[in-house]
Amino acid sequence: MRIFGQIVLIMDCCRDELSASPYGRLNLTDAEADGAQRVPRLEIYAGPKGARAQEGALTPDGPIAGYLTNAVLRALREMPPNVVGQISANRLNDYISWNWSRLVPDGTEPPKPRIHPPFTDQTVMYFPSGREELVDQEFSVPVDRSPDFKVWLQSMAPNSELPRNVGMFTDKIVTWVGSDPPIDIELSKPNDAGRQTFALRLLAIPHDLQMNVPDRTAPLIFTPGGGRVDL
């Protein structure tokens, strides 16, 4: 019925109780909204069908916790966010898969979670990052900028907390292209000084920003959380 815009299921539970049961059709009504099959879905299960969920003490004296729940929450706290402080479902999938042995206690070998990200014809799904040091940073650009005006932004952290992103401008939108699918951010209406503003949500660490402007060949170094950055 397309009641929801997105559907997310994170199931840190066993899947062996009904492993031999046939799937049943949920029939609430004969009606179906157009495009219901394209509603973005994300399903994360603690293991394959027929497997049991795993839990235990994460540290020698720590509380008992589900390994899947811990892995998802840790991933959201550890992963580098995009330019608006978000984590895509696809990158979350990759991170948990690549780091699973590190996200569970030493000596345990539970099966990897089964993660079913959105289909390629669906809208990309995002989670807010769990990084505490994220801050909102305002930028401004001149209205009379060149039609091919671009900026390149990356963090200066050695472990690429923000990989290199390029921002491409139109009259009303700046589109950021990096490790995630392109992200469109609306520009404000021009102010009395002939400038438009936009905001990013970045880690409060030094960043390197470069522009294709002849008289701005040196990179602009700034730390998010201060005053407005004029490009």
C-alpha positions as CSV (number, residue, x, y, z in Angstrom):
1,M,0.0,0.0,0.0
2,R,3.1,2.3,0.1
3,I,2.2,3.5,3.6
4,F,5.8,4.2,4.4
5,G,8.4,6.1,2.4
6,Q,11.2,3.7,3.5
7,I,11.2,0.3,5.3
8,V,14.1,-0.7,7.6
9,L,14.3,-4.1,9.4
10,I,17.2,-4.8,11.7
11,M,16.5,-8.3,13.1
12,D,19.0,-9.4,15.8
13,C,17.1,-12.7,16.4
14,C,17.3,-16.4,15.5
15,R,16.0,-17.6,12.2
16,D,15.8,-21.4,12.9
17,E,12.4,-21.6,14.6
18,L,10.4,-21.5,11.4
19,S,13.1,-22.4,8.9
20,A,11.1,-25.2,7.4
21,S,7.9,-23.2,7.2
22,P,6.7,-22.0,3.8
23,Y,6.4,-18.2,3.3
24,G,2.9,-16.9,3.6
25,R,1.4,-14.1,1.6
26,L,0.3,-11.1,3.8
27,N,-3.0,-10.1,2.3
28,L,-4.4,-7.0,4.0
29,T,-6.3,-5.8,1.0
30,D,-6.5,-6.4,-2.7
31,A,-5.5,-2.8,-3.4
32,E,-1.9,-1.9,-4.1
33,A,-0.5,1.6,-4.6
34,D,1.4,2.3,-7.8
35,G,5.2,2.0,-7.3
36,A,4.9,0.1,-4.0
37,Q,7.5,-2.4,-5.2
38,R,10.0,0.5,-5.5
39,V,9.7,1.6,-1.8
40,P,13.3,1.5,-0.5
41,R,13.9,-1.5,1.8
42,L,16.8,-2.4,4.0
43,E,16.8,-5.8,5.8
44,I,19.6,-6.8,8.1
45,Y,19.5,-10.3,9.7
46,A,21.8,-11.7,12.3
47,G,22.6,-14.7,10.1
48,P,21.4,-16.7,7.2
49,K,18.0,-18.5,7.2
50,G,18.1,-21.4,9.6
51,A,20.9,-19.9,11.8
52,R,20.8,-18.6,15.3
53,A,21.6,-15.1,16.5
54,Q,24.8,-14.7,18.5
55,E,25.2,-12.7,21.7
56,G,27.7,-12.4,24.5
57,A,29.9,-10.1,26.6
58,L,31.7,-7.7,24.3
59,T,34.5,-7.2,26.9
60,P,35.6,-9.5,29.8
61,D,33.5,-7.5,32.3
62,G,31.0,-6.0,29.9
63,P,27.2,-6.6,29.6
64,I,25.7,-9.2,27.3
65,A,24.8,-7.8,23.9
66,G,23.7,-9.0,20.5
67,Y,26.6,-9.1,18.1
68,L,24.6,-7.7,15.2
69,T,23.2,-4.8,17.2
70,N,26.7,-4.0,18.4
71,A,28.1,-4.1,14.9
72,V,25.5,-1.8,13.4
73,L,25.9,0.8,16.2
74,R,29.7,0.6,16.1
75,A,29.7,1.0,12.3
76,L,27.6,4.2,12.5
77,R,30.0,5.6,15.1
78,E,33.2,4.6,13.3
79,M,32.5,5.1,9.6
80,P,33.5,8.3,7.8
81,P,30.3,10.2,7.0
82,N,29.5,12.0,3.7
83,V,29.4,15.8,3.4
84,V,26.0,16.0,5.1
85,G,26.9,13.7,8.0
86,Q,25.2,10.5,6.7
87,I,26.0,6.9,6.1
88,S,24.5,5.1,3.0
89,A,23.0,1.7,3.4
90,N,25.3,0.3,0.8
91,R,28.4,1.6,2.6
92,L,27.1,0.2,5.9
93,N,26.8,-3.2,4.2
94,D,30.3,-3.1,3.0
95,Y,31.8,-1.9,6.3
96,I,30.1,-4.6,8.4
97,S,31.0,-7.3,5.9
98,W,34.7,-6.2,5.8
99,N,35.1,-5.6,9.5
100,W,32.9,-8.4,10.9
101,S,35.7,-10.3,12.6
102,R,36.8,-7.1,14.3
103,L,33.3,-6.1,15.4
104,V,32.7,-9.3,17.4
105,P,34.7,-10.5,20.5
106,D,38.0,-12.3,20.0
107,G,37.6,-16.0,19.6
108,T,34.0,-15.9,18.3
109,E,33.2,-16.9,14.8
110,P,29.5,-16.2,14.3
111,P,28.2,-16.2,10.7
112,K,28.2,-12.8,9.0
113,P,24.9,-10.9,9.0
114,R,22.8,-11.1,5.9
115,I,22.2,-7.6,4.6
116,H,19.9,-6.8,1.7
117,P,20.4,-3.2,0.6
118,P,18.0,-1.3,-1.6
119,F,17.7,-2.4,-5.2
120,T,19.5,-0.3,-7.8
121,D,16.3,1.2,-9.1
122,Q,15.3,2.5,-5.6
123,T,16.2,5.7,-3.8
124,V,19.5,5.4,-1.8
125,M,18.8,5.0,1.9
126,Y,20.9,6.9,4.6
127,F,21.4,6.7,8.3
128,P,22.6,9.7,10.4
129,S,26.2,9.2,11.5
130,G,26.9,8.4,15.1
131,R,30.0,10.6,15.2
132,E,29.8,13.0,18.1
133,E,32.3,15.5,16.6
134,L,30.1,16.4,13.6
135,V,29.2,20.1,13.3
136,D,27.2,22.3,10.8
137,Q,29.4,24.5,8.6
138,E,28.1,27.3,6.5
139,F,29.7,28.3,3.2
140,S,29.0,31.1,0.7
141,V,29.6,31.5,-3.0
142,P,29.4,34.6,-5.2
143,V,26.4,34.8,-7.5
144,D,28.6,36.0,-10.4
145,R,30.8,32.8,-10.3
146,S,32.0,31.2,-13.5
147,P,29.6,28.6,-15.0
148,D,32.2,25.9,-14.6
149,F,33.0,26.8,-10.9
150,K,33.9,23.7,-8.9
151,V,35.3,23.0,-5.5
152,W,37.2,20.0,-4.2
153,L,36.8,19.1,-0.5
154,Q,38.5,16.5,1.7
155,S,39.6,16.1,5.3
156,M,43.3,16.3,6.2
157,A,43.1,13.3,8.5
158,P,45.6,10.5,7.5
159,N,42.8,7.9,7.4
160,S,40.6,9.8,5.0
161,E,37.7,10.7,7.3
162,L,36.2,12.5,4.3
163,P,37.5,11.2,1.0
164,R,37.9,13.8,-1.8
165,N,34.5,15.2,-2.9
166,V,33.8,17.6,-5.8
167,G,31.0,20.2,-5.6
168,M,29.5,21.3,-8.9
169,F,27.2,24.4,-9.0
170,T,24.2,25.5,-10.9
171,D,22.1,28.6,-10.2
172,K,20.2,26.9,-7.4
173,I,22.0,23.6,-6.5
174,V,25.4,22.4,-5.5
175,T,25.9,18.7,-6.3
176,W,28.5,16.7,-4.4
177,V,30.1,13.7,-5.9
178,G,32.3,11.4,-3.9
179,S,32.1,7.9,-2.4
180,D,28.3,8.1,-2.1
181,P,25.8,8.7,-4.9
182,P,25.5,12.4,-5.9
183,I,24.0,14.6,-3.2
184,D,22.1,17.8,-4.2
185,I,22.1,20.7,-1.7
186,E,19.9,23.8,-2.4
187,L,21.6,27.2,-2.5
188,S,20.0,30.1,-0.7
189,K,18.6,33.1,-2.5
190,P,21.2,35.7,-3.2
191,N,21.7,38.2,-0.3
192,D,22.5,41.9,-0.5
193,A,26.2,41.1,-0.8
194,G,25.6,39.1,-4.0
195,R,26.3,35.7,-2.4
196,Q,24.5,32.4,-1.9
197,T,24.9,30.1,1.1
198,F,24.7,26.4,1.8
199,A,25.6,24.2,4.7
200,L,27.5,20.9,5.2
201,R,27.7,18.7,8.2
202,L,31.4,17.8,8.7
203,L,33.8,16.4,11.3
204,A,35.4,19.1,13.4
205,I,38.9,18.4,12.0
206,P,41.0,20.4,9.5
207,H,39.7,20.2,5.9
208,D,41.4,21.1,2.6
209,L,39.2,23.0,0.0
210,Q,40.4,23.9,-3.5
211,M,38.6,25.9,-6.2
212,N,39.2,26.3,-10.0
213,V,39.6,30.0,-9.6
214,P,42.7,31.6,-11.2
215,D,43.5,33.8,-8.2
216,R,42.8,31.1,-5.6
217,T,45.5,28.6,-6.4
218,A,46.4,27.9,-2.8
219,P,44.1,25.5,-0.9
220,L,41.8,26.9,1.7
221,I,42.4,25.2,5.1
222,F,39.6,25.4,7.7
223,T,38.2,23.5,10.6
224,P,34.4,23.2,10.6
225,G,32.6,24.8,13.5
226,G,33.9,28.3,13.1
227,G,32.5,31.2,11.1
228,R,31.2,31.1,7.6
229,V,33.7,30.1,4.9
230,D,33.5,32.3,1.8
231,L,34.5,30.6,-1.4
